Amino acid sequence: MFVSLRLLQDEVDEAAAALRRHGVTVYALGIKDANVKELNKIASYPASKHVFTVDDFSKLKTLEQVLQKTVCHNILREVTVSSKRSSIKEGCVQTDEADIFFLIDHSGSIYPSDFQDMRKFILEFLHTFRIGPDHVRMGVAKFADDPELEFDLTAFSDAASIERAVLNIKQRGGGTETGKALGFMSPLFKNAAVSRGHQVPEYLIVITDGKSSDEVRATAEQLRSQGVTIYAIGVKNADETELLEISGDQKKMFFVNDFDALKPIKDDIITDICSTDVCKDVSGDLLFLVDSSGSIYPEDYQKMKDFMKAVMEQSSVGRDAVHFGVVQFSTIQRPAFTLDQFYTKDELLSAVDAMTQIGGGTHTGEAIAFAQEYFSAVRGGRPSLTQRLVVITDGESQDQVKEPAQVKEPAQVRSQVKEPAQVRSQVTPAGQGAGAGEVTGQRAGAGEVTGHTSSASGTQFDLCPLSTAPQGHSLTSALCHSASGTQFDLCPLSTAPQGLSLTSDLCPQRLRDSGVVIYAIGVVDANVTQLREISGSSDRYFAERDFDALKDLVTGLSNEICNPERGETVTSDL
């Protein structure tokens, strides 16, 4: 952790880069007049997750919890990296055919250590794919004042030969004429189709550290019109507007402060190339349950919609593949579309675009109860396949359990349930006659559910809303109805957690027990404890500082759709 009080007087870029190259994750905290631009250069990538600023020492205390939460969350995120890389590597091996060219800047402004980072970047790609003349072929060109071909796609037929060639790439120096270099690549890709005999997916990965001295738009557009997908990576002094002109797609351009940050970018690009193949045989249901309360700004609501669309775009959508549905919630719940409503990406994206914000409070517990029924076959779900619920919220849930009651078996069972009218139902404890037990619910204040109870014999119960009433009630399935039609089920638990809320061990637990995998994403003021309780797992909840950070979760969530199995543990030095 680096703490700065004022403008930095010495050069820290190289020292910080050396730390990061040794695997150290660097956080930077600026106080008062600290130079934010310098903090971004010091911290690990992305800066949005590793840089913090306060304008006064008195605010350090309020930052403590945010910083602790972020550090712990980032450490937990690292737990998943190896398993995700493994699943994506499997998909890349399944990528039967592709042609990939690297176009790397070797101008005089690049340090030798930076050039070595670029070599490593290429080698990690090399070891991910199945290399061969009938599978994935790789080539490298470099540019400064003029472009230069290091080796073509047909030069080598195995990974070992390509690795030796990459290690022998020399830096010559000079200026930065990216536009000319892009034009140089066009005939190389045309020759690729001829040499292979048929068209395959074609990719160009451009890395540059500065603004081009010539125009890039026209030559980049020419390449893309040939069907070449371009990824543009800018480092240090690169121009972000120019990077977008090169890639033609915001999602395929990257900017980092130093070359050591190429490593995390590599994972994103490889995932983008391989995600279709790794997910091609995957099927399942994914329901988004998204906060539509009034505390969310319209621009943040749009970012949430963009996040859902990005996950859909990276997934294999179809009748026999992945199905998506969306339910919005605030103080009420509103389905946007069900799991069986749309089977193409275009239909899904249009449906998300058509969503409008509800406004109101944040009743996450009621929303989870409401969403449960949408996984059923009646509502278009496929219970025999893997089903996932992704909850996104920006605030602490307002519907919490506040007053646990006592249960005496087989005597009266009493719980208070938030409903507009009195709730009353008969409960028959297991092995007892009808009328031996009773559940009574009374009107509670806004957001209150006091559903966790315990019996004299030590059995604990939770009250959980259901969409349908099971037959043959017993104490293991005690149903109560409200005047508004909501039903509640009283179910025994093996332990009695303290301070339960409806967002924790009630309906989420029932969903998880039914096989639904729950992911909880909290933004800004979300309660981290509730997120963990919703998901039921420390590696399936995410606490983000703002809605901009949602785009960093797209790749990870898309990977989870394909391979949710994890089990790694991690140790860390802080």
C-alpha positions in Angstrom: 0.0 0.0 0.0 1.4 3.3 -1.1 0.2 6.5 0.6 0.9 9.9 -0.9 0.3 13.3 0.8 1.2 15.7 -2.0 2.5 15.9 -5.5 5.3 13.3 -6.0 8.7 14.8 -6.4 10.6 11.8 -7.8 10.0 9.4 -10.6 8.2 6.3 -9.3 7.0 4.6 -12.5 9.8 2.1 -13.0 10.0 1.2 -9.3 6.2 0.6 -9.1 6.4 -1.4 -12.4 9.2 -3.6 -10.9 7.0 -4.4 -7.9 4.1 -5.4 -10.1 6.3 -7.5 -12.3 7.2 -9.5 -9.2 3.6 -10.3 -8.6 2.8 -7.6 -6.0 -0.6 -6.0 -6.2 -0.2 -2.3 -5.5 -2.8 -0.1 -4.0 -2.3 3.7 -3.9 -4.0 6.1 -1.4 -3.9 9.8 -2.0 -4.6 12.4 0.7 -5.2 16.1 0.1 -3.0 17.3 -2.9 -1.7 13.9 -4.1 -1.3 13.6 -7.8 -4.0 11.3 -9.0 -2.3 10.7 -12.4 0.8 9.5 -10.5 -1.3 7.3 -8.2 -2.8 5.7 -11.3 0.7 4.9 -12.6 1.8 3.4 -9.3 -1.3 1.2 -8.7 -2.1 -2.1 -10.2 -4.4 -2.4 -13.2 -7.2 -1.4 -13.3 -6.8 1.9 -11.4 -10.6 1.9 -10.6 -10.0 -1.0 -8.2 -6.6 0.0 -6.8 -6.6 3.8 -6.3 -8.3 5.7 -3.5 -8.3 9.4 -2.7 -9.6 11.5 0.2 -9.3 15.3 0.6 -8.7 15.3 4.4 -7.2 13.1 7.1 -10.5 13.1 9.0 -12.0 11.0 6.1 -9.5 8.2 6.4 -11.8 6.4 9.0 -14.7 6.3 6.6 -12.4 5.0 3.9 -11.2 2.1 6.1 -14.2 -0.2 5.5 -14.3 0.6 1.8 -10.6 -0.2 1.4 -10.7 -3.3 3.5 -13.7 -4.5 1.5 -12.0 -3.8 -1.8 -8.7 -5.5 -0.8 -10.5 -8.6 0.4 -12.7 -8.7 -2.6 -9.8 -8.4 -5.0 -8.0 -11.2 -3.1 -11.0 -13.4 -3.5 -11.2 -12.5 -7.1 -7.7 -13.9 -7.6 -8.9 -17.2 -6.2 -11.0 -17.7 -9.4 -8.3 -16.7 -11.9 -6.6 -20.1 -12.4 -9.9 -22.0 -12.8 -11.2 -19.4 -15.3 -7.9 -19.6 -17.2 -8.2 -23.4 -17.3 -11.8 -23.3 -18.6 -10.9 -20.7 -21.3 -7.8 -22.6 -22.3 -10.0 -25.6 -22.8 -12.2 -23.5 -25.1 -9.1 -22.2 -27.0 -8.0 -25.7 -27.6 -11.4 -26.3 -29.0 -10.9 -23.3 -31.3 -10.0 -25.4 -34.4 -9.0 -22.7 -36.8 -7.9 -19.1 -36.5 -5.2 -16.8 -37.8 -3.7 -14.3 -35.3 -1.2 -11.6 -36.1 0.5 -9.4 -33.5 1.5 -5.9 -34.6 3.9 -4.4 -32.0 5.4 -1.0 -31.5 9.2 -1.1 -31.3 9.8 2.7 -31.4 12.6 4.3 -29.4 10.2 5.4 -26.6 9.8 1.8 -25.4 12.2 0.6 -22.7 13.9 -2.8 -23.1 12.0 -4.1 -20.1 8.7 -3.0 -21.7 9.7 -4.7 -24.9 10.3 -7.9 -22.9 6.8 -7.6 -21.5 5.4 -7.6 -25.0 7.4 -10.7 -25.8 5.9 -12.4 -22.7 2.4 -11.3 -23.8 2.8 -13.0 -27.1 4.2 -16.2 -25.6 1.2 -16.5 -23.2 -1.1 -16.4 -26.2 1.0 -19.0 -27.9 0.7 -21.5 -25.0 -3.1 -21.1 -24.8 -4.0 -22.3 -28.4 -3.5 -25.5 -30.3 -0.9 -24.4 -32.8 -0.6 -26.0 -36.2 -1.0 -25.4 -40.0 -4.6 -26.8 -39.8 -5.4 -25.2 -36.5 -4.3 -21.8 -35.1 -1.5 -20.0 -36.9 0.4 -17.0 -35.5 2.5 -14.3 -37.0 4.3 -11.1 -35.8 5.0 -7.8 -37.4 6.6 -4.7 -35.8 6.5 -1.1 -36.6 8.2 2.2 -35.9 8.8 4.6 -38.8 8.2 1.7 -41.1 6.5 -1.7 -40.7 8.5 -4.9 -40.8 7.4 -8.6 -40.9 9.1 -10.7 -38.3 7.5 -14.0 -39.4 4.3 -14.9 -41.4 1.6 -17.3 -40.4 3.1 -20.0 -42.6 6.7 -19.6 -41.3 6.4 -22.1 -38.4 4.1 -25.1 -37.8 4.6 -25.7 -34.1 4.6 -23.7 -30.8 8.3 -24.4 -30.0 9.5 -22.8 -33.2 7.3 -19.8 -32.8 8.5 -19.3 -29.2 12.1 -19.2 -30.3 11.2 -16.7 -33.0 9.4 -14.5 -30.6 12.4 -14.5 -28.2 14.6 -13.4 -31.0 12.6 -10.3 -32.0 14.8 -7.2 -31.8 13.9 -3.6 -31.1 15.3 -1.1 -33.6 13.7 2.2 -32.5 12.3 5.1 -34.4 9.0 6.9 -34.6 5.4 5.7 -34.5 3.5 5.4 -37.8 0.7 3.1 -36.9 -1.5 3.9 -39.9 1.2 2.8 -42.3 1.6 -0.4 -40.3 -2.1 -1.2 -40.4 -2.0 -0.8 -44.2 0.9 -3.2 -44.3 -1.2 -5.9 -42.6 -4.0 -5.9 -45.1 -2.3 -8.0 -47.9 -0.9 -10.3 -45.2 -4.4 -11.3 -44.1 -5.5 -11.7 -47.8 -2.6 -14.1 -48.3 -3.6 -16.0 -45.2 -6.9 -17.0 -46.7 -5.2 -18.1 -49.9 -2.5 -20.2 -48.1 -5.1 -21.9 -45.9 -7.5 -22.5 -48.8 -10.6 -21.2 -46.9 -11.7 -18.4 -44.6 -11.2 -18.7 -40.9 -11.6 -16.1 -38.0 -8.8 -13.5 -38.3 -7.5 -11.4 -35.5 -5.0 -8.5 -35.2 -3.6 -7.5 -31.8 -2.0 -4.0 -32.0 0.2 -2.7 -29.1 1.5 0.8 -29.1 2.9 3.3 -26.6 2.2 6.6 -28.3 0.0 8.6 -30.6 0.6 7.8 -34.3 2.3 10.4 -36.5 -0.1 9.4 -39.3 -3.8 8.8 -39.6 -5.1 5.4 -38.6 -8.8 5.5 -39.3 -8.9 4.6 -43.0 -6.4 1.7 -42.9 -8.1 0.3 -39.8 -11.5 0.4 -41.4 -10.1 -1.4 -44.5 -8.8 -4.2 -42.3 -12.1 -4.6 -40.5 -14.0 -4.6 -43.8 -11.9 -7.7 -44.7 -13.4 -9.4 -41.7 -10.3 -8.9 -39.4 -11.2 -8.4 -35.7 -8.8 -5.8 -34.3 -7.8 -5.4 -30.6 -6.0 -2.1 -29.8 -3.8 -1.9 -26.7 -2.4 1.5 -25.8 0.3 1.9 -23.1 1.6 5.1 -21.4 1.3 7.9 -23.9 -1.1 6.2 -26.4 -4.1 8.2 -27.5 -7.4 6.6 -26.4 -9.4 8.2 -29.3 -7.0 6.7 -31.7 -7.2 3.3 -30.1 -11.0 3.4 -30.7 -10.5 4.3 -34.3 -8.2 1.3 -34.7 -10.5 -1.3 -33.0 -13.8 0.2 -34.0 -15.3 -1.2 -30.8 -15.0 0.2 -27.2 -14.9 -3.4 -25.9 -11.8 -4.2 -28.0 -9.7 -1.3 -26.9 -7.6 -1.1 -23.8 -5.4 1.5 -22.2 -2.9 0.9 -19.4 -0.3 3.0 -17.7 2.6 0.5 -18.1 3.5 -2.6 -20.0 3.3 -5.0 -17.0 -0.5 -4.5 -17.1 -0.6 -6.4 -20.4 -1.0 -9.7 -18.4 -4.6 -9.0 -17.2 -5.6 -7.6 -20.6 -4.3 -10.9 -22.2 -7.0 -12.8 -20.2 -9.7 -10.5 -21.5 -8.7 -10.8 -25.2 -8.1 -14.6 -25.1 -11.6 -15.0 -23.4 -13.2 -12.9 -26.1 -11.6 -15.0 -28.9 -12.3 -18.3 -27.3 -15.6 -17.7 -25.4 -17.8 -18.9 -28.2 -16.0 -22.2 -28.4 -15.8 -22.8 -24.7 -19.5 -22.2 -24.3 -20.7 -23.8 -27.5 -22.1 -26.9 -25.9 -23.3 -25.2 -22.7 -27.0 -24.9 -21.9 -28.8 -23.5 -18.9 -31.0 -20.7 -17.5 -29.8 -17.3 -16.2 -32.2 -14.9 -14.6 -31.1 -11.3 -13.8 -32.8 -9.8 -10.8 -31.9 -6.1 -11.1 -32.4 -3.2 -8.7 -34.7 -0.6 -10.3 -35.1 1.7 -7.3 -35.1 5.4 -7.3 -31.6 5.7 -5.8 -30.0 4.6 -9.1 -29.2 7.5 -11.4 -30.5 7.1 -15.0 -26.9 6.9 -16.4 -26.1 4.1 -13.9 -29.3 2.3 -14.8 -28.1 2.3 -18.4 -24.7 0.9 -17.3 -26.6 -2.0 -15.6 -28.5 -2.6 -18.9 -25.2 -2.5 -20.8 -23.7 -5.1 -18.4 -26.6 -7.5 -19.0 -26.3 -7.0 -22.7 -22.6 -7.7 -22.7 -23.1 -11.0 -20.8 -25.7 -12.0 -23.3 -23.5 -11.1 -26.2 -20.7 -13.3 -24.9 -23.0 -16.3 -24.2 -24.3 -19.0 -26.5 -27.9 -18.1 -26.8 -30.5 -20.5 -28.4 -33.4 -22.8 -27.7 -31.0 -25.6 -26.8 -28.4 -23.3 -25.3 -28.5 -20.5 -22.7 -31.8 -18.9 -21.9 -32.0 -15.4 -20.3 -34.7 -13.7 -18.3 -34.9 -10.4 -16.4 -36.9 -9.3 -13.4 -36.7 -5.7 -12.0 -37.4 -4.8 -8.4 -37.8 -1.9 -6.0 -40.6 -1.9 -3.5 -42.5 -3.9 -6.2 -41.4 -6.5 -8.7 -41.8 -6.3 -12.5 -40.8 -9.1 -14.9 -39.1 -7.7 -18.1 -39.2 -11.0 -19.9 -39.1 -14.7 -18.9 -36.6 -17.4 -19.7 -38.6 -18.9 -22.5 -39.5 -15.6 -24.2 -36.5 -14.9 -26.5 -34.0 -17.3 -28.1 -31.8 -14.9 -30.2 -29.3 -12.3 -29.1 -31.0 -9.6 -31.1 -34.3 -10.2 -29.4 -32.7 -10.2 -26.0 -30.8 -7.0 -26.6 -33.9 -5.2 -27.9 -35.9 -6.4 -24.8 -33.2 -5.0 -22.4 -33.1 -1.7 -24.3 -36.9 -1.4 -23.9 -36.7 -1.7 -20.1 -37.6 1.4 -18.0 -36.7 2.2 -14.4 -39.4 1.6 -11.7 -38.2 3.9 -8.8 -39.0 3.4 -5.2 -37.2 1.6 -2.4 -35.0 -1.6 -2.2 -36.9 -4.7 -1.1 -34.4 -7.4 -2.2 -35.9 -10.1 -0.1 -39.3 -9.9 -1.6 -37.8 -9.7 -5.0 -35.9 -13.0 -4.5 -39.1 -14.6 -3.3 -40.9 -13.3 -6.4 -38.1 -14.4 -8.7 -38.1 -18.0 -7.4 -41.1 -19.1 -9.4 -39.6 -18.0 -12.7 -37.2 -20.9 -12.6 -40.1 -23.4 -12.7 -41.1 -25.2 -15.8 -44.5 -23.5 -15.7 -42.8 -20.2 -16.0 -40.4 -21.3 -18.8 -37.5 -22.6 -16.7 -35.6 -25.8 -17.2 -35.0 -27.2 -13.7 -33.1 -30.2 -15.1 -30.3 -27.9 -16.3 -28.0 -25.6 -14.5 -29.9 -22.5 -13.3 -28.4 -19.2 -12.2 -29.7 -16.1 -10.5 -27.7 -12.8 -10.8 -28.8 -10.2 -8.3 -27.7 -6.6 -8.9 -28.4 -3.9 -6.2 -27.0 -0.5 -5.2 -28.3 -0.4 -1.6 -28.9 -2.3 1.6 -32.2 -4.2 1.5 -35.0 -2.6 3.5 -36.8 -5.9 4.3 -35.0 -7.5 7.2 -35.8 -9.9 10.0 -35.8 -8.0 13.3 -37.7 -9.9 16.0 -37.1 -13.7 16.1 -40.0 -15.4 17.8 -40.0 -18.6 19.8 -41.7 -21.8 18.7 -43.1 -24.3 21.1 -43.7 -27.8 19.7 -46.4 -28.9 19.2 -48.0 -25.7 20.6 -48.4 -22.3 19.0 -45.9 -21.1 16.3 -46.0 -17.3 15.9 -44.3 -15.1 13.3 -44.8 -11.6 12.1 -44.9 -11.2 8.3 -44.9 -7.9 6.4 -48.2 -7.9 4.6 -51.1 -5.5 4.3 -53.4 -7.7 6.2 -53.4 -10.4 8.9 -52.0 -13.8 7.9 -53.3 -17.0 9.4 -52.8 -20.6 8.6 -53.0 -24.0 10.3 -49.8 -26.0 10.8 -49.7 -29.7 11.5 -46.3 -30.7 13.1 -44.9 -33.9 11.7 -46.6 -36.8 13.4 -49.3 -34.7 15.1 -52.9 -34.3 14.3 -54.4 -31.3 12.6 -54.7 -28.2 14.7 -51.9 -29.1 16.9 -49.9 -26.1 15.8 -50.7 -22.7 14.4 -48.8 -20.0 12.6 -50.2 -16.5 13.0 -48.9 -13.4 11.1 -49.7 -9.9 11.9 -49.3 -6.7 9.9 -45.7 -5.4 10.3 -44.0 -2.1 9.5 -42.6 -1.4 6.0 -40.0 -4.0 5.1 -40.3 -6.1 8.3 -40.3 -9.9 8.3 -39.7 -11.7 11.5 -39.7 -15.2 10.2 -36.8 -16.9 12.0 -38.1 -19.0 14.9 -36.8 -21.7 17.2 -38.6 -24.4 19.2 -38.2 -25.6 22.7 -36.6 -28.8 21.4 -34.0 -26.8 19.6 -35.4 -27.1 16.1 -35.0 -23.8 14.2 -37.3 -22.6 11.4 -37.3 -19.9 8.7 -40.3 -18.3 7.1 -39.9 -18.1 3.3 -42.4 -16.8 0.7 -43.4 -19.3 -2.0 -45.2 -18.9 -5.3 -47.4 -22.0 -4.8 -48.9 -23.9 -1.9 -47.5 -27.4 -1.3 -50.0 -30.1 -0.3 -50.0 -31.9 3.0 -48.8 -29.2 5.3 -46.6 -30.3 8.3 -44.2 -28.5 10.5 -41.6 -29.2 7.9 -43.7 -27.4 5.3 -45.9 -24.9 7.2 -47.7 -22.7 4.8 -49.4 -19.4 5.6 -51.3 -17.1 3.2 -51.6 -13.4 3.1 -54.6 -11.4 1.9 -52.5 -10.2 -1.0 -51.8 -13.8 -2.1 -48.2 -14.2 -1.0 -47.6 -17.6 0.6 -45.0 -18.4 3.2 -43.3 -21.6 4.1 -41.9 -22.5 7.5 -38.9 -24.8 7.2 -36.5 -26.2 9.8 -32.9 -25.3 9.7 -30.0 -27.1 11.3 -28.6 -24.0 12.9 -30.0 -20.6 13.8 -27.9 -17.7 12.4 -28.2 -14.4 14.3 -29.6 -11.3 12.7 -31.2 -12.9 9.7 -32.8 -10.9 7.0 -35.1 -12.0 4.2 -32.2 -11.4 1.9 -30.0 -13.9 3.7 -31.1 -17.4 4.7 -34.7 -17.4 3.8 -35.5 -17.5 0.0 -31.9 -17.5 -1.1 -31.3 -20.7 0.9 -34.4 -22.3 -0.6 -33.2 -21.4 -4.1 -29.7 -22.7 -3.5 -31.2 -25.9 -2.0 -33.2 -26.4 -5.2 -30.0 -26.2 -7.2 -30.0 -22.5 -8.3 -26.6 -20.9 -8.3 -26.9 -17.3 -7.0 -24.5 -14.5 -7.8 -24.8 -11.2 -5.9 -23.4 -8.0 -7.3 -23.5 -4.9 -5.0 -22.6 -1.4 -6.2 -21.9 1.7 -4.2 -23.8 1.3 -0.9 -24.7 -2.4 -1.0 -24.4 -4.3 2.2 -21.5 -6.8 1.8 -22.8 -9.1 4.5 -26.2 -9.3 2.7 -24.4 -10.0 -0.6 -22.5 -12.9 0.9 -25.7 -14.3 2.5 -27.6 -14.0 -0.8 -25.0 -15.8 -2.8 -24.2 -18.3 0.0 -20.5 -18.3 -1.1 -17.6 -15.9 -0.7 -16.6 -16.3 -4.3 -20.0 -15.6 -5.9 -20.5 -12.1 -4.6 -19.0 -8.9 -5.9 -18.8 -5.5 -4.2 -18.1 -2.7 -6.7 -17.4 1.0 -6.0 -19.5 2.3 -8.9 -21.5 1.1 -11.9 -18.5 1.6 -14.3 -16.9 -1.4 -12.6 -19.7 -3.7 -13.9 -17.9 -4.0 -17.2 -15.0 -5.7 -15.5 -17.3 -8.5 -14.4 -18.6 -9.3 -17.8 -15.9 -11.8 -18.7 -15.9 -13.5 -15.3 -19.6 -14.0 -15.3 -19.6 -15.3 -18.9 -17.0 -17.8 -17.9 -19.1 -18.8 -14.9 -21.9 -19.7 -17.3 -19.6 -22.2 -18.9 -17.7 -23.5 -15.9 -19.0 -22.6 -12.4 -17.0 -25.4 -10.7 -14.3 -24.0 -8.4 -12.7 -24.9 -5.2 -9.4 -23.2 -4.9 -8.1 -21.6 -1.8 -5.7 -18.7 -1.6 -3.2 -17.3 0.8 -2.0 -13.7 0.6 0.6 -11.3 2.0 -0.6 -7.8 2.8 
